Amino acid sequence: MTVAEFLGTAALAVVMYTMIARTSFPLFSALAAGGTLAILSITMGLEGNGLHLNPALTLGLWTTKKVKTIQAIVMIIAQMLGGLAAWGLLKYFLGHSLQSMAGTSFAWKVLIAEAIGAGFFTFGVASAVLQGLGQARTAAVAGTSLFLGILIASIGSNAIINPAVAVGVQSWNWAYAAGPIIGGIVGVALYGLLFAPVSVVAKKTTRKK
């Protein structure tokens, strides 16, 4: 799981940068990111909660106790290291340091856009996890949700919706770090509160008793 999160996040960051650097049309980066997540989720053979590749998703599922605390910490570390590895690899291939795409000033518009986009993404993944969909269906839902989340966020930001990938492609500041985390937690929580299958709600109620 740790190796998969590291390699997968690095691959996702490199794929997103190759699209962002070549076109300003968000459809292409959204398709590339969604397809990459879906393919990696299947080829790496992960079941259960699937492949995260995103600290915002990991934290969101952790708040609903779908991921244990130690596991969440290890996964987030692996994801952030994957983002740093992608940054180093891109610098090596390009022959120069990456220029920041985020700027240094904090912008509420960016934070809100990243939060909404991440919220759509994690909402979709939460639906697959809480419904207990199989590996292939979870991968398809996760990839499609990421595609939609990036398109939505692109209205007001660089549409990264992933703190680890933001490090890798150098679209990093507090808005790009906090926005996805807020949206990730809210997205998972909303699905759990409003649309979680009856069996999941019943199990939580039984445990409280």
C-alpha positions as MATLAB code, in Angstrom:
seq = 'MTVAEFLGTAALAVVMYTMIARTSFPLFSALAAGGTLAILSITMGLEGNGLHLNPALTLGLWTTKKVKTIQAIVMIIAQMLGGLAAWGLLKYFLGHSLQSMAGTSFAWKVLIAEAIGAGFFTFGVASAVLQGLGQARTAAVAGTSLFLGILIASIGSNAIINPAVAVGVQSWNWAYAAGPIIGGIVGVALYGLLFAPVSVVAKKTTRKK';
ca = [
       0.000    0.000    0.000;
       2.769    2.467    0.938;
       4.774    1.790   -2.221;
       1.624    2.046   -4.338;
       0.731    5.414   -2.818;
       4.270    6.722   -3.381;
       4.629    5.538   -6.980;
       1.027    6.314   -7.887;
       1.160    9.881   -6.571;
       4.443   10.511   -8.380;
       2.981    9.176  -11.627;
      -0.199   11.243  -11.226;
       1.805   14.418  -10.612;
       4.005   13.851  -13.676;
       0.974   13.147  -15.869;
      -0.816   16.272  -14.664;
       2.239   18.456  -15.222;
       2.697   17.202  -18.785;
      -0.849   18.291  -19.558;
      -0.838   21.568  -17.631;
       2.472   22.630  -19.190;
       1.195   22.053  -22.715;
      -2.363   23.340  -22.650;
      -4.540   25.695  -20.634;
      -7.693   23.755  -21.556;
      -8.687   21.903  -18.348;
     -10.515   19.085  -20.146;
      -7.248   17.421  -21.114;
      -5.687   17.502  -17.655;
      -8.961   16.265  -16.147;
      -9.137   13.340  -18.587;
      -5.478   12.490  -18.039;
      -5.753   12.607  -14.234;
      -9.001   10.647  -14.083;
      -7.732    8.005  -16.471;
      -4.446    7.692  -14.611;
      -6.157    7.201  -11.260;
      -8.535    4.591  -12.683;
      -5.762    2.624  -14.416;
      -3.415    2.699  -11.434;
      -6.217    1.617   -9.102;
      -6.764   -1.487  -11.228;
      -3.179   -2.378  -12.150;
      -1.845   -2.077   -8.608;
      -4.477   -4.549   -7.456;
      -5.728   -2.654   -4.420;
      -9.120   -3.437   -2.933;
     -11.208   -2.092   -0.059;
     -10.686    1.673    0.117;
      -8.816    1.632   -3.180;
      -5.859    3.752   -4.176;
      -5.961    7.273   -2.711;
      -2.984    9.205   -4.129;
      -4.374   12.250   -2.357;
      -3.966   13.372    1.292;
      -7.397   15.045    1.129;
      -9.095   11.733    0.338;
      -7.100    9.882    2.974;
      -8.026   12.415    5.648;
     -11.660   12.367    4.560;
     -11.897    8.576    4.867;
      -9.960    8.719    8.150;
     -12.630   10.974    9.675;
     -15.207    8.260    8.947;
     -12.908    5.560   10.396;
     -12.496    3.826    7.037;
      -8.734    4.315    7.421;
      -6.849    3.734   10.669;
      -4.781    6.580   12.128;
      -1.351    5.020   11.664;
      -2.282    3.867    8.175;
      -3.463    7.373    7.276;
      -0.226    8.950    8.519;
       1.923    6.492    6.549;
      -0.171    6.964    3.421;
       0.003   10.757    3.579;
       3.770   10.670    4.083;
       4.104    8.352    1.082;
       1.885   10.626   -1.011;
       3.840   13.764   -0.130;
       7.135   11.987   -0.835;
       5.681   10.875   -4.153;
       4.903   14.494   -4.978;
       8.463   15.512   -4.098;
       9.842   12.669   -6.215;
       7.783   13.865   -9.175;
       9.122   17.388   -8.663;
      12.690   16.077   -8.748;
      12.033   13.919  -11.807;
      10.462   16.803  -13.707;
      13.404   19.060  -12.865;
      15.762   16.359  -14.150;
      13.913   15.906  -17.445;
      13.379   19.619  -18.054;
      16.894   20.611  -17.036;
      15.730   23.497  -14.870;
      13.704   24.262  -11.763;
       9.938   24.437  -12.077;
       8.357   27.863  -11.866;
       5.625   28.309   -9.288;
       2.155   28.268  -10.812;
       0.397   29.276   -7.617;
       1.870   32.630   -6.654;
       2.690   33.637   -3.108;
      -0.491   35.465   -2.107;
      -3.439   33.685   -0.513;
      -6.682   33.807   -2.529;
     -10.058   32.778   -1.167;
     -11.288   32.110   -4.690;
      -8.585   29.485   -5.155;
      -9.261   27.877   -1.780;
     -13.001   27.667   -2.448;
     -12.517   26.305   -5.966;
     -10.069   23.655   -4.743;
     -12.384   22.748   -1.861;
     -15.432   22.329   -4.095;
     -13.500   20.291   -6.651;
     -12.014   18.039   -3.978;
     -15.447   17.742   -2.404;
     -16.917   16.352   -5.620;
     -14.003   13.940   -5.966;
     -14.145   12.562   -2.436;
     -17.946   12.441   -2.482;
     -17.724   10.066   -5.426;
     -15.015    7.906   -3.884;
     -16.911    7.744   -0.590;
     -19.936    6.424   -2.466;
     -17.869    3.569   -3.889;
     -16.180    2.758   -0.577;
     -19.306    2.852    1.589;
     -21.301    0.848   -0.930;
     -18.540   -1.736   -1.061;
     -18.199   -1.700   -4.839;
     -15.675   -4.041   -6.415;
     -12.189   -2.982   -7.436;
     -12.978   -2.229  -11.076;
     -16.146   -0.258  -10.281;
     -14.414    1.678   -7.499;
     -11.594    2.562   -9.899;
     -14.092    3.764  -12.510;
     -16.019    5.866   -9.988;
     -12.803    7.352   -8.551;
     -11.435    8.233  -11.986;
     -14.693    9.814  -13.121;
     -15.052   11.736   -9.849;
     -11.531   13.116  -10.192;
     -12.299   14.152  -13.771;
     -15.408   16.064  -12.641;
     -13.682   17.573   -9.610;
     -10.830   18.971  -11.707;
     -13.219   20.449  -14.275;
     -15.219   22.179  -11.545;
     -12.146   23.520   -9.734;
     -10.659   24.835  -12.989;
     -13.168   27.699  -12.948;
     -11.295   29.390  -10.102;
      -7.882   27.713   -9.704;
      -5.217   25.596  -11.375;
      -7.475   22.625  -10.574;
      -5.003   20.416   -8.729;
      -7.317   19.410   -5.813;
      -4.448   17.391   -4.321;
      -1.806   18.789   -1.915;
       0.752   16.116   -2.842;
       0.382   16.704   -6.578;
       0.449   20.459   -5.942;
       3.953   19.998   -4.510;
       5.007   17.912   -7.489;
       3.858   20.392  -10.132;
       4.777   23.465   -8.051;
       1.255   24.799   -7.675;
       1.648   25.118   -3.916;
       0.555   27.691   -1.383;
      -1.830   27.684    1.582;
      -4.905   27.818   -0.640;
      -3.810   24.757   -2.624;
      -2.934   22.952    0.603;
      -5.973   23.779    2.747;
      -8.661   23.881    0.044;
      -8.506   20.204   -0.963;
      -8.266   19.045    2.649;
     -11.380   20.988    3.647;
     -13.260   19.799    0.590;
     -12.083   16.219    1.063;
     -13.356   16.004    4.611;
     -16.667   17.689    3.766;
     -17.226   15.551    0.669;
     -16.808   12.250    2.513;
     -18.872   13.474    5.464;
     -21.738   14.643    3.241;
     -22.037   11.303    1.521;
     -21.872    9.496    4.842;
     -24.591   11.665    6.357;
     -26.961   11.915    3.403;
     -26.515    8.902    1.162;
     -24.671    6.141    3.033;
     -26.311    2.711    2.583;
     -28.661    1.687    5.392;
     -26.380   -1.212    6.355;
     -23.486    1.179    7.049;
     -25.639    3.453    9.207;
     -27.001    0.440   11.088;
     -23.503   -0.823   11.880;
     -22.502    2.569   13.311;
     -25.634    2.671   15.466;
     -24.993   -0.851   16.763;
     -21.420    0.004   17.731;
     -22.558    3.021   19.738;
     -24.939    0.826   21.753;
];
